[in-house]
C-alpha cells in the first residue's frame, strides 16, 4: 500500500529571465506518472510581484523591483535582512486587526477567481504556521481553522497546507501544532506537505488525516518517486545533491537501465522457452507424419505404431 503522490509547487530558480524555459517541460514530464499529481511553480502577475532571482516571484526586495523601488506591502515594518517596504495600509482598515479581517483579502480573491473560471479550477495553498521572513501569525491554529472552514463556501478543488513542523524553507522541527482540525474542517480534498517520507505519508492517509501527501525535495531527487514508493526501493539522498536535477536524472537513468536489462532477460527467457516448446511440437508432428507414411506403404503396422 502506498499513498498517491503530489509534487509541491517548488521555487526552482530555473526560469532564466523570469520566464519558464523549455527545460521546464522536461522537468515536469520526467515526474509524470499514473500515480502522481504535479503542481507547477507560481507565475508572477506583475513586475512588482518579482521576489527571487530567475523565478516567477513572491517575496521581494528593491533589487527585483522596477526602477529599484521598495516592494509593496500592507505595512512599512521592515523584515530582517530585507528592504523596508512601501506602506499601503498598516492593517487598520477592514483587512487588518481581527482574524476575520486578516483573512478577508485571501477569501475575496478566491471568490472572484471562482466566479471567473469556476470552483473546480481553483485551489489554494496555505502556510498558517510559517515563520519565514517574519511571517508568523499570533494564533496560527485559529487562522488555519478559520480559513479551512471559510473556504468550504466556495467549493474549490483542494486546500493544500504546510505542516507546522516546517517553520522555514528547509528546517524540520518537532512541535505541538497540527493540521488535523483543519483537515477535518475542510470538506473537499485536503493535501498536506512537510518533511514526509513513504511510511508516515501512508500513515497519515490511512488514519484519514489527509487525502493526499505532497513531496518536494524527495521528488526532485527521485524522478520516479511514486514507483520507488510502490516497490519500497531505495531513494536518492536529496541532501547531498549540489546539482540535484542532474544527479537525479543520472540515478533515474541507472534505475531505468536496470529495469530494462531485467525486462530484456525475462523476454529472452520467454523466447527460449517458446523456441524449445515449438521445437518439441514440430518434432512430434514430423514423427507422426513419418509414421503415417510408413503405415500407408506397409512398412509399419497400425499395432506397431500404437505401441
VEXFI-682919 format. One record per residue (C-alpha): x, y, z. Coordinates in steps of 0.1 Angstrom, whole numbers, padded with zeros to 4 digits, always signed. Each point is the difference from the previous one (the first is absolute). Layout:
BEGIN
XYZ
...
***
This chain:
BEGIN
+0000+0000+0000
+0013+0034-0008
-0015+0035-0001
-0007+0020-0031
+0029+0024-0005
-0002+0038-0006
+0029+0022-0012
-0001+0032+0019
+0004+0034-0018
+0037+0004+0003
+0021+0032-0004
+0026-0015-0023
+0019+0032-0011
+0002-0013-0036
-0023+0025-0017
+0029+0021-0015
-0011+0035-0008
-0030-0007+0022
-0018-0021-0028
-0004-0038+0001
+0023-0016-0026
-0004-0032-0021
+0019-0021+0025
-0030+0006+0024
-0019-0024-0023
+0027-0026+0005
+0000+0005+0038
-0037-0005+0004
-0004-0028-0026
+0027-0020+0016
-0021-0001+0032
-0033-0008-0017
-0014-0034+0009
-0034-0016+0005
+0004+0004+0038
+0011+0036+0003
-0016+0035-0001
+0024+0028-0009
-0004+0036+0011
+0021+0024-0020
+0018+0030+0016
-0018+0034+0000
+0000+0026-0027
+0003+0036+0010
-0028+0022-0012
+0019+0034+0000
+0035+0014+0001
-0006+0009+0037
-0006-0037+0009
+0035-0010-0008
+0017-0015+0031
+0030-0022-0009
+0026-0002-0027
-0011-0020-0030
-0034-0009+0014
-0036+0012-0006
+0002+0016+0034
-0016+0006+0035
+0019+0017+0028
+0020+0029-0013
+0027+0026+0005
+0008+0033-0019
+0025-0020-0021
-0029-0017-0018
-0023+0030-0002
-0004+0024-0030
+0024+0029+0003
+0013-0013+0033
-0031+0009+0020
-0008-0015+0033
-0025-0029-0003
-0037+0006+0007
-0014-0013+0033
-0029+0004+0024
+0025+0015+0026
+0032+0020+0001
+0014-0022+0028
+0034-0013-0012
+0008-0037-0004
+0034-0013+0012
+0027+0003-0027
-0026+0015-0024
-0007+0035-0014
-0027+0018+0020
-0031-0001-0022
-0022+0028-0013
-0031+0002+0023
-0034-0003-0016
-0021-0007+0031
+0013-0010+0035
-0030-0024+0005
-0022+0025+0018
-0030-0002-0025
-0023-0029-0009
+0031-0021-0009
+0018+0003+0034
-0004-0007+0036
-0025-0028+0006
+0004-0036-0013
-0029+0006-0024
+0015+0031-0014
+0034-0015-0004
-0015-0029-0021
-0024+0023-0019
+0024+0008-0029
+0009-0036-0007
-0037-0011+0000
-0010+0029-0022
+0026-0011-0026
-0012-0036+0002
-0036+0012-0006
+0009+0021-0030
+0020-0027-0016
-0027-0026+0005
-0025+0024-0016
+0024+0005-0030
+0012-0036-0007
-0022-0024+0021
+0006-0016+0034
+0014-0033-0014
+0030+0019-0014
+0008+0019+0032
+0025-0013+0026
+0017+0016+0029
+0033-0006+0020
+0003+0013+0035
+0028+0001+0026
-0016+0012+0032
+0029-0011+0022
+0028+0014-0022
+0026+0022+0016
+0019+0008-0032
+0011+0037-0004
-0018+0010+0032
-0034-0012-0014
-0011-0016+0033
-0036+0004+0012
-0011+0006+0036
-0024-0030-0001
+0008-0023-0030
-0023-0028+0011
-0030+0023+0001
+0011+0016-0033
+0003-0033-0018
-0033-0013+0014
-0019+0032-0009
+0013-0002-0036
-0008-0037-0003
-0036+0006+0011
-0004+0031-0021
+0012-0016-0032
-0028-0026+0002
-0023+0028-0012
+0017+0001-0034
+0003-0038-0008
+0036+0003-0013
+0018-0031-0013
+0024-0004+0030
+0017+0017+0029
+0037-0006+0003
+0017+0007+0034
+0035+0000+0013
+0007-0019+0032
+0009+0021+0031
+0032-0019+0004
+0013+0017-0031
+0006+0035+0015
+0024+0010-0027
+0009-0011-0036
+0023-0029+0010
-0003-0003+0038
-0021-0029+0014
-0007+0002+0038
-0021-0018+0025
-0030+0021+0012
-0034-0004+0015
-0018+0017-0029
-0023-0021-0022
-0020+0002-0032
-0024-0027+0010
-0028+0024+0010
+0004+0020-0032
-0001-0032-0021
-0032-0011+0017
-0016+0034-0004
+0007+0003-0037
-0026-0021-0019
+0018-0006-0033
+0035-0015-0008
+0025+0009+0026
+0038-0002-0008
+0028+0002+0025
+0037+0006-0005
+0030+0003+0023
+0028-0025+0005
-0019-0032-0008
+0015-0033-0011
-0017-0031-0013
-0010-0014+0034
-0014+0030+0017
-0017+0011-0032
-0019-0033-0002
-0008+0002+0037
-0016+0035-0003
-0022-0012-0029
-0009-0033+0017
-0011+0019+0031
-0021+0024-0020
+0020+0031+0009
+0005+0010-0036
-0010-0011-0035
+0033+0005-0017
+0036+0005+0010
+0023+0024-0018
+0038-0003-0004
+0026+0025-0010
+0037-0009+0004
-0007-0037-0002
-0017+0005-0033
+0028+0021-0014
+0026-0026+0009
-0022-0029-0012
-0017+0005-0034
-0019-0032+0004
-0010+0005+0037
-0034-0017-0002
+0015-0031-0016
+0027-0001+0027
-0026+0003+0027
-0020-0028-0016
+0030-0023+0000
+0014+0014+0032
+0032+0005-0019
+0030+0020+0014
-0002+0038-0005
+0026+0024-0012
+0012+0023+0028
-0013+0035-0008
+0023+0016+0027
+0032-0008-0018
-0008+0012-0035
+0015+0032-0010
-0012-0002-0035
-0030-0021+0010
-0019+0000-0033
+0030-0014-0019
+0008-0025+0028
-0036-0012+0001
-0001-0005-0037
+0032-0021+0001
-0014-0021+0028
-0033-0003-0019
+0018-0012-0031
+0019-0026+0020
-0032-0014+0015
-0018+0001-0034
+0030-0019-0015
-0002-0026+0027
-0037-0005-0006
+0005-0002-0038
+0027-0026+0005
-0022-0020+0023
-0029+0002-0025
+0023-0010-0029
+0013-0030+0019
-0036-0011+0008
-0010+0004-0037
+0030-0020-0011
-0009-0028+0025
-0036+0001-0015
+0014-0003-0035
+0022-0029+0009
-0030-0017+0017
-0022+0006-0030
+0027-0011-0024
+0005-0033+0019
-0037-0006+0002
-0004+0006-0038
+0029-0022-0007
-0014-0029+0019
-0034+0005-0016
+0015+0000-0035
+0020-0031+0007
-0031-0018+0012
-0020+0010-0031
+0028-0011-0023
+0003-0033+0017
-0038-0005-0002
+0000+0008-0037
+0029-0023-0007
-0018-0029+0018
-0032+0006-0020
+0021-0003-0032
+0015-0032+0012
-0034-0014+0008
-0014+0009-0035
+0030-0017-0016
-0003-0031+0021
+0033+0006+0017
-0017+0003+0034
-0031-0017+0014
-0026+0020+0019
+0006-0023+0030
+0037+0009+0000
-0007+0037-0004
-0024+0000+0030
+0026-0017+0021
***
